[in-house]
Amino acid sequence: MERPVSPSNPDLFDVSDSLAPSRVNKLASTTTLTFDGLLKDPLRLKEDLKDGCGGQLWPAGIFLARYLLSQHSSDLSGKTIVELGAGGGLVGLAVARGCEVASPIHITDQQPMFSLMEDNIQLNQLNLAPIPDHLPSNPDVILAADCVYFEPAFPLLIMTLQSLLGPNSVCYFCFKRRRRADLRFMRMAKKAFEFEEIRDDPSATTYNRDNIFIYTIRPKRTKN
């Protein structure tokens, strides 16, 4: 799988400075979010970049969380939910706090993010399942924010989605188009899945200006 699984070769997914230039890490801090009042009880999220860029809050995750809270707060009730590439757990934590979700939300990423996930779960005292022994088979809902960032891993992300998506599953997928290479992922996704841009978010014009888009991904429909 793309981000949830750590490869046996630790250098396999090293990203060169030409793809992701080195930056001075900001100091660890805690951010409080209400998503413009959509959360009655604020969400507190620790940010810490010492173990990787997933330790930071990224706009795609914030906009995906806001979309789910504003448009899907009730219809996620009783659903089995898995978040891929969760980083510190932003989207899963927001859904757990603001939506009527009864069962634990499974959040996944590479091993360096586990500690930050656990810190944020404890900070908010929410019902999430970090570091699961296994993921639910064909979960109802898959969440993924900013998982498109390293071109050699695109096929693994496609395979991860193929292995998780069941006939009735939906993935809410948000990412920022940064490079022309990202269009290759879109072509791959459109070939493998029903890949559609969401049309029911009044805030879309705001984040579209920054090349951030939210899609639904579903298995290909069977032709009769």
Secondary structure as UniProt FT lines:
FT   TURN            10..13
FT   TURN            17..19
FT   STRAND          29..33
FT   TURN            35..38
FT   STRAND          43..47
FT   TURN            50..51
FT   HELIX           53..55
FT   HELIX           59..71
FT   TURN            73..78
FT   STRAND          81..84
FT   TURN            87..89
FT   HELIX           90..98
FT   STRAND          105..107
FT   HELIX           111..113
FT   HELIX           114..124
FT   STRAND          128..130
FT   STRAND          141..145
FT   HELIX           151..153
FT   HELIX           154..164
FT   TURN            167..168
FT   STRAND          170..176
FT   HELIX           181..192
FT   STRAND          193..197
FT   TURN            202..203
FT   HELIX           204..208
FT   TURN            209..211
FT   STRAND          212..219
//
